[in-house]
Amino acid sequence: MLETPVTRLLHIKYPLIQAGMAGGPTTPELVAAVSNAGGLGTIGGGYLQPEQLRLQIRQVRELTEKPFAVNLFVQPPVQAPAQTVVTQMNDYLNQLRRELGLPEQTEATPIDADFEEQVAVVVEERVPVFSFTFGIPHPDVLRRIQEHSVCIGTATSVGEAVALEQAGVDVLVAQGSEAGGHRGTFLGPEEQALIGTMALIPQVVDRVQIPVIAAGGIVDGRGLVAALSLGASAVQMGTAFLASPESGAHPLYKRRLMEAEEDNTELTRAYSGRLARGIRTEYMRKMAQYPGEIPPYPIQNTLTRDIRKAAAERHDPEYMSLWAGQAHPLVNTHPAAALVQEVMDVAAATLRSLVHAAHP
């Protein structure tokens, strides 16, 4: 057992947090399995409408009495692009739709869930842990949530970590550039916040007083030991759980995760308008040829939704968003609880071997 400031604060056995991967991977079964095994399971609630979120919270509670978290997307103000930018993108996507035999679409209005309404559900349901990314909630929102929940923010730079601490969050996730899925950047250009995990964690730890959770390229016990040695108090792992039986990821997504080589991920805005790391696909290759400007999130996310949905229904991974971190070749298909225990067993063995090496 590795007791740290994070395990004490969150009342969990192990310093291991399952990332809140929005869009389907984090089923109630996955969340509960991780929490029951001693980690902290997280509902990826970013795209859920309020009542969908409430239902998932209650389903998790039926499966576990342990602490769990809800992760949401803070929606910072986005400057609307010129209408021509949206029109040109939709025209280009219509070419892809014709190639795929899909009906052409007119420009879509974003229908993402309302953050304030989602927060109201978290507060009403008294969720033990609340995590967020893409920004910092309004101080009144944070105060309301912290009446019942531990608050965890996401930083991709030292500046963001300091801003989160000043805002009053209890813990922060430092997300290295190796991480799969969306970047949590909210201060400055995303391209300038691509610091690797090994470099980011000690810098953040040196600048803040609150506990730090390491994320990005960590999928096993060796990564946990490395993160703790850099000053982190826990790790957050998402990609590691994607291929587990409890994961809601598409079966072909799971297969591609296991088959792709270590250099087969890249960062792209092509799916959602926000920079995100995923396994390289034909869609990404075609979008790399797009000569125009990609609309920002959530507009691009809405424009591509029908393509991604149709690809999943047709079992065509080349047009799905296959988010994955750079360590994905190390992923296995173990059940979530077994994976948690394996991470901790390997961490313990790694620590023993280090001690033996130092004192033979």
KAMOZI-V289334 format. One record per residue. RES is the residue in one letter. PHI is phi in degrees with one decimal (999 if undefined). Layout:
# KAMOZI-V289334
{{RES:PHI} {RES:PHI}}
This chain:
# KAMOZI-V289334
{{M:999} {L:-109.5} {E:-88.5} {T:-138.5} {P:-56.0} {V:-71.7} {T:-62.7} {R:-69.3} {L:-68.7} {L:-91.9} {H:60.0} {I:-120.1} {K:-78.0} {Y:-118.1} {P:-82.8} {L:-136.7} {I:-120.7} {Q:-83.7} {A:-65.0} {G:-83.6} {M:-85.0} {A:-75.3} {G:98.3} {G:129.4} {P:-62.1} {T:-91.4} {T:-75.3} {P:-55.5} {E:-65.0} {L:-67.1} {V:-57.5} {A:-67.0} {A:-62.6} {V:-65.9} {S:-64.2} {N:-64.2} {A:-82.7} {G:111.8} {G:-94.2} {L:-121.1} {G:-77.3} {T:-135.1} {I:-76.2} {G:-83.6} {G:-96.5} {G:-53.6} {Y:-102.2} {L:-81.5} {Q:-69.0} {P:-49.8} {E:-72.4} {Q:-65.3} {L:-64.4} {R:-59.5} {L:-62.5} {Q:-65.2} {I:-59.1} {R:-70.4} {Q:-66.8} {V:-63.6} {R:-65.4} {E:-72.7} {L:-103.3} {T:-153.6} {E:-103.7} {K:-81.8} {P:-63.1} {F:-147.6} {A:-126.6} {V:-120.8} {N:-111.0} {L:-127.5} {F:-97.0} {V:-69.7} {Q:-104.9} {P:-69.5} {P:-59.4} {V:-117.7} {Q:-72.7} {A:-63.9} {P:-73.8} {A:-60.1} {Q:-58.6} {T:-63.2} {V:-63.5} {V:-69.1} {T:-62.7} {Q:-62.8} {M:-64.3} {N:-65.7} {D:-62.6} {Y:-66.5} {L:-65.4} {N:-64.8} {Q:-62.2} {L:-66.1} {R:-62.1} {R:-63.4} {E:-62.0} {L:-91.2} {G:75.8} {L:-97.9} {P:-67.4} {E:-67.4} {Q:-117.7} {T:-85.8} {E:-61.1} {A:-104.7} {T:-94.9} {P:-56.2} {I:-124.2} {D:-63.7} {A:-64.4} {D:-80.1} {F:-59.7} {E:-62.3} {E:-70.3} {Q:-62.9} {V:-59.4} {A:-58.2} {V:-66.3} {V:-58.4} {V:-68.7} {E:-62.5} {E:-86.9} {R:51.5} {V:-65.0} {P:-62.6} {V:-134.3} {F:-122.1} {S:-120.7} {F:-148.1} {T:-146.6} {F:79.9} {G:162.2} {I:-127.8} {P:-62.5} {H:-58.5} {P:-51.7} {D:-63.6} {V:-67.1} {L:-60.0} {R:-61.5} {R:-64.9} {I:-67.7} {Q:-71.6} {E:-66.5} {H:-129.3} {S:-129.9} {V:-77.3} {C:-105.6} {I:-123.5} {G:-100.9} {T:-120.2} {A:-126.4} {T:-116.6} {S:-153.5} {V:-62.7} {G:-59.6} {E:-68.0} {A:-61.9} {V:-62.7} {A:-62.5} {L:-66.4} {E:-62.6} {Q:-64.6} {A:-74.5} {G:101.8} {V:-67.5} {D:-85.1} {V:-146.6} {L:-134.6} {V:-96.4} {A:-98.5} {Q:-99.7} {G:-76.4} {S:-68.3} {E:-72.6} {A:-63.9} {G:-81.1} {G:78.9} {H:-72.3} {R:-72.4} {G:-90.7} {T:-57.2} {F:-138.0} {L:-119.9} {G:83.4} {P:-63.6} {E:-62.1} {E:-66.4} {Q:-97.3} {A:-124.6} {L:-113.5} {I:-81.0} {G:-67.2} {T:-57.2} {M:-61.1} {A:-83.9} {L:-74.6} {I:-57.8} {P:-64.3} {Q:-66.4} {V:-67.1} {V:-58.0} {D:-72.3} {R:-105.2} {V:-123.6} {Q:-100.3} {I:-84.5} {P:-62.6} {V:-118.9} {I:-106.9} {A:-88.9} {A:-140.2} {G:118.1} {G:77.6} {I:-111.6} {V:-133.2} {D:-148.7} {G:-65.0} {R:-63.4} {G:-65.9} {L:-61.7} {V:-62.4} {A:-61.0} {A:-65.0} {L:-63.6} {S:-67.4} {L:-87.4} {G:108.7} {A:-69.2} {S:-104.8} {A:-173.0} {V:-123.1} {Q:-116.8} {M:-124.5} {G:-113.6} {T:-53.0} {A:-57.0} {F:-96.0} {L:-62.7} {A:-92.9} {S:-70.2} {P:-58.8} {E:-78.4} {S:-65.9} {G:-88.1} {A:-62.9} {H:-58.5} {P:-53.7} {L:-72.5} {Y:-61.3} {K:-60.5} {R:-65.7} {R:-62.1} {L:-59.1} {M:-79.6} {E:-90.9} {A:-67.9} {E:-79.3} {E:-65.2} {D:-98.9} {N:-95.8} {T:-109.4} {E:-153.0} {L:-90.2} {T:-148.4} {R:-104.9} {A:-64.2} {Y:-86.1} {S:-123.1} {G:94.7} {R:-108.4} {L:-66.7} {A:-149.4} {R:-101.8} {G:-150.8} {I:-67.6} {R:-62.2} {T:-130.4} {E:-62.5} {Y:-60.1} {M:-63.6} {R:-64.7} {K:-69.1} {M:-70.2} {A:-66.0} {Q:-88.7} {Y:-66.1} {P:-83.3} {G:-95.1} {E:-91.7} {I:-82.3} {P:-59.6} {P:-73.8} {Y:-67.8} {P:-96.2} {I:-63.4} {Q:-62.4} {N:-59.4} {T:-71.1} {L:-62.4} {T:-95.5} {R:-59.5} {D:-66.3} {I:-67.4} {R:-66.0} {K:-65.2} {A:-65.4} {A:-62.0} {A:-64.3} {E:-66.5} {R:-92.2} {H:58.9} {D:-117.5} {P:-67.2} {E:-68.6} {Y:-121.8} {M:-94.0} {S:-89.7} {L:-106.6} {W:-63.2} {A:-162.4} {G:-84.5} {Q:-69.6} {A:-94.3} {H:-59.8} {P:-63.3} {L:-87.5} {V:-71.8} {N:-125.4} {T:-101.4} {H:-64.5} {P:-57.2} {A:-56.8} {A:-63.8} {A:-65.4} {L:-64.7} {V:-57.5} {Q:-66.0} {E:-63.3} {V:-58.7} {M:-69.9} {D:-65.0} {V:-65.9} {A:-61.5} {A:-63.2} {A:-65.3} {T:-64.8} {L:-63.1} {R:-63.1} {S:-68.0} {L:-67.5} {V:-63.2} {H:-65.7} {A:-64.2} {A:-77.7} {H:-132.4} {P:-65.2}}
